[in-house]
């Protein structure tokens, strides 16, 4: 990233022409703005803003993480730092949930949206995700392994779908993850549901989910398509060998394709063939 600033307590990476159309990139839970770097490098013609979300990275002091409160902060960010006070909002995973909250509460700041893997339905076994269960999961899987490279690499590859080239960034996030932060992010992620009022939102939205992702994730994309008047729903089908994690975290696994998708959406061009209509 070429530059950065802080607003509302959030650190924001920024690059691109100051008068170009703005894109706001929202990362997934447990990660940071760095996950968007390979996509942003391929979209040099846009004004790109990539914040670290609350309780993440350089915004760790802003807590607790809340999807609704984060959506408010980011709407203010667009109003004050995007040309014309509007931006395309691109969200992945938990960032996609924040983008959906923005659609419900601040559609006036959005020219359009790309919402990739926004969970709006309960996953199997979600009833077991109590605060105490989440805290115990953290205590068993993070503190004992903070300096265990094998464990960190295992999680990076199979759970997160992050390529080896980003090991340093992934390790840093793993080592600085706190119990409170992990709990807040997980609870918000599991409890978020389709907001009211989306049927009145006149914003073009590209709703995506990986073909290999959980059924609840694919159904969540379909839910957005059913309620938003100007939504287009597609399934991400990168190749026959791509895993669930790679399709979910495709901004790092396939940044060329992610950037191509964003550019096509902005330019109202035909969407790439690896984005297949929902059957």
C-alpha positions in Angstrom: 0.0 0.0 0.0 1.2 3.5 -0.8 -0.2 5.4 2.1 -2.4 5.2 5.2 -4.4 7.1 7.7 -6.5 6.7 10.8 -10.2 7.6 11.1 -12.7 6.7 13.8 -9.9 4.7 15.4 -9.5 2.5 12.3 -6.3 2.2 10.4 -6.9 2.5 6.6 -4.5 1.6 3.8 -5.1 3.8 0.7 -3.7 4.0 -2.8 -4.7 5.0 -6.3 -5.6 8.3 -7.9 -7.4 10.7 -5.4 -10.1 11.6 -7.9 -10.8 8.0 -9.2 -13.9 6.0 -8.3 -13.4 4.5 -4.8 -13.5 0.9 -3.7 -13.7 0.0 0.0 -12.3 -3.5 0.7 -13.5 -5.3 3.9 -11.5 -8.3 5.0 -12.6 -11.5 6.7 -12.5 -12.3 10.4 -9.1 -12.9 12.0 -7.2 -11.3 9.1 -6.4 -7.7 8.0 -6.2 -5.2 5.2 -3.1 -7.1 3.9 -5.3 -9.8 2.4 -6.5 -7.4 -0.2 -3.1 -6.2 -1.4 -2.7 -8.6 -4.3 -6.2 -7.6 -5.6 -5.6 -3.9 -5.1 -2.3 -4.1 -7.0 -4.3 -5.2 -10.0 -6.9 -2.4 -9.7 -4.5 0.6 -10.0 -7.0 2.8 -11.8 -9.3 3.0 -8.7 -9.0 4.8 -5.3 -8.7 1.8 -3.0 -9.4 2.0 0.7 -8.7 -1.1 2.9 -9.2 -0.7 6.7 -8.2 -3.1 9.4 -11.6 -3.8 11.0 -12.1 -3.4 14.8 -10.1 -5.8 17.0 -7.9 -6.7 14.0 -4.4 -5.7 13.1 -3.6 -2.0 13.5 -7.2 -1.3 14.6 -6.9 -3.8 17.6 -7.6 -1.1 20.1 -11.1 -0.5 18.8 -13.2 -3.0 20.6 -15.4 -5.0 20.9 -16.0 -6.0 17.3 -19.6 -5.5 16.2 -20.9 -5.8 12.7 -23.5 -3.1 13.1 -21.1 -0.6 14.7 -18.4 -1.4 12.2 -20.9 -0.7 9.4 -21.5 2.8 10.9 -17.8 3.6 11.1 -17.2 2.5 7.5 -20.2 4.6 6.2 -18.6 7.6 7.9 -15.2 6.7 6.3 -16.8 6.7 2.8 -18.6 10.0 3.4 -15.4 11.7 4.5 -12.6 10.0 2.4 -14.2 8.7 -0.8 -14.6 11.0 -3.8 -18.2 12.2 -3.9 -18.9 10.4 -0.6 -19.6 7.1 -2.3 -17.8 3.9 -3.0 -18.1 0.4 -4.3 -18.0 -1.8 -1.2 -16.3 -5.2 -1.6 -16.6 -7.6 1.4 -15.3 -11.1 2.0 -16.7 -13.4 4.7 -17.1 -11.3 7.9 -16.3 -8.2 5.8 -19.2 -9.3 3.5 -21.5 -9.4 6.5 -20.5 -5.8 7.3 -21.2 -4.9 3.7 -24.7 -6.4 4.0 -25.3 -4.3 7.2 -24.2 -1.2 5.3 -26.7 -2.0 2.6 -29.4 -2.1 5.2 -28.4 1.0 7.1 -26.3 3.2 4.8 -27.1 2.4 1.1 -26.6 6.1 0.3 -22.8 5.8 0.5 -22.6 2.8 -1.8 -22.5 2.9 -5.6 -22.7 -0.9 -5.7 -21.4 -3.9 -3.7 -19.6 -7.2 -4.2 -20.6 -9.5 -1.3 -18.5 -12.7 -1.2 -19.5 -15.4 1.3 -21.7 -13.5 3.6 -23.1 -16.0 6.1 -26.7 -15.2 6.8 -27.9 -18.7 8.0 -26.8 -20.9 10.9 -24.1 -23.5 10.1 -24.6 -27.1 11.2 -23.9 -27.3 14.9 -24.1 -23.5 15.4 -26.2 -24.1 18.5 -23.0 -25.3 20.2 -21.2 -22.0 19.6 -21.8 -20.5 23.0 -19.4 -17.8 24.3 -17.9 -20.3 26.8 -17.4 -22.9 24.0 -15.7 -20.4 21.8 -13.4 -19.3 24.6 -12.4 -22.9 25.3 -11.8 -23.5 21.6 -9.4 -20.5 21.6 -7.6 -21.6 24.7 -7.0 -25.1 23.3 -6.0 -24.1 19.8 -4.2 -20.8 20.0 -2.1 -20.1 23.1 -0.3 -23.5 23.2 0.7 -23.1 19.6 1.6 -19.5 19.2 5.2 -20.4 18.2 4.5 -23.7 16.5 5.2 -23.1 12.8 3.8 -26.5 11.9 0.4 -25.8 13.5 0.2 -22.3 12.1 1.0 -23.5 8.6 -1.6 -26.3 8.9 -4.3 -23.7 9.8 -3.1 -21.4 7.1 -3.3 -24.0 4.4 -6.4 -26.1 5.3 -8.6 -23.8 7.4 -7.9 -20.4 5.8 -6.9 -21.2 2.3 -3.9 -18.8 2.5 -1.0 -19.4 0.1 2.5 -20.0 1.6 3.7 -16.6 0.3 1.6 -14.9 3.0 2.9 -16.9 5.9 4.5 -14.0 7.7 1.3 -12.0 7.7 -0.9 -14.9 8.7 1.5 -15.9 11.5 1.5 -12.3 12.9 -2.3 -12.3 13.0 -2.4 -15.7 14.6 0.2 -14.7 17.3 -1.7 -11.4 18.2 -5.2 -12.9 18.2 -6.7 -12.4 21.7 -9.4 -14.5 23.4 -11.8 -11.6 23.6 -11.2 -10.7 19.9 -11.7 -14.3 18.8 -14.9 -14.6 20.8 -16.4 -11.3 19.6 -15.7 -12.1 16.0 -17.0 -15.6 16.1 -20.2 -14.7 17.9 -20.9 -11.8 15.5 -20.3 -14.1 12.6 -22.5 -16.9 13.8 -25.4 -14.6 14.9 -25.7 -12.3 11.9 -28.9 -12.8 9.9 -30.5 -11.1 6.9 -31.3 -7.5 8.0 -34.8 -6.0 7.5 -35.4 -3.4 4.8 -33.1 -4.8 2.1 -36.1 -5.1 -0.3 -36.1 -1.3 -0.5 -32.4 -1.0 -1.3 -31.8 0.2 -4.9 -28.1 -0.7 -5.0 -26.6 -3.2 -7.5 -25.2 -6.1 -5.6 -23.1 -9.1 -6.8 -23.7 -11.9 -4.3 -21.2 -14.7 -4.4 -20.4 -18.0 -2.7 -18.0 -20.8 -3.4 -19.4 -23.8 -5.2 -17.7 -26.0 -2.6 -18.7 -23.9 0.4 -21.2 -25.0 3.0 -24.8 -25.2 1.8 -25.7 -22.4 4.4 -23.2 -20.1 2.6 -24.7 -20.8 -0.9 -28.2 -20.4 0.5 -27.2 -17.1 2.1 -26.2 -15.8 -1.4 -29.5 -17.0 -2.7 -31.3 -15.2 0.1 -29.6 -11.9 -0.9 -30.7 -12.5 -4.5 -34.3 -13.1 -3.4 -34.6 -9.9 -1.4 -32.4 -7.3 -3.1 -34.1 -5.8 -6.2 -30.9 -5.4 -8.1 -28.9 -8.4 -7.0 -27.0 -10.9 -9.2 -26.1 -14.2 -7.6 -23.2 -16.4 -8.8 -21.2 -19.4 -7.5 -17.4 -19.2 -7.6 -16.0 -22.2 -9.5 -12.3 -21.6 -9.9 -11.2 -25.2 -10.9 -11.9 -28.8 -10.1 -9.1 -28.9 -7.5 -9.9 -25.8 -5.6 -10.9 -26.5 -2.0 -13.6 -25.0 0.2 -11.1 -22.7 1.9 -9.5 -21.6 -1.4 -12.9 -20.7 -2.9 -13.8 -18.9 0.3 -10.6 -16.9 0.5 -10.1 -16.4 -3.2 -8.8 -12.9 -2.9 -5.5 -14.5 -2.0 -5.8 -17.8 -3.8 -6.9 -16.2 -7.1 -6.3 -12.4 -7.0 -6.2 -12.1 -10.8 -9.7 -13.5 -11.0 -11.0 -11.5 -8.0 -9.7 -8.3 -9.6 -11.2 -9.3 -13.0 -14.6 -9.8 -11.3 -14.5 -6.4 -9.6 -13.5 -4.6 -12.8 -16.2 -6.4 -14.8 -18.8 -5.5 -12.2 -17.8 -1.8 -12.1 -17.8 -1.6 -15.9 -21.0 -3.5 -16.2 -19.2 -6.0 -18.5 -20.1 -9.7 -18.8 -19.1 -11.6 -15.7 -16.2 -14.2 -16.0 -17.2 -17.8 -16.8 -15.9 -19.1 -13.5 -18.8 -17.3 -11.8 -21.7 -19.7 -12.6 -25.4 -19.0 -12.2 -27.0 -20.5 -9.1 -28.6 -23.8 -10.1 
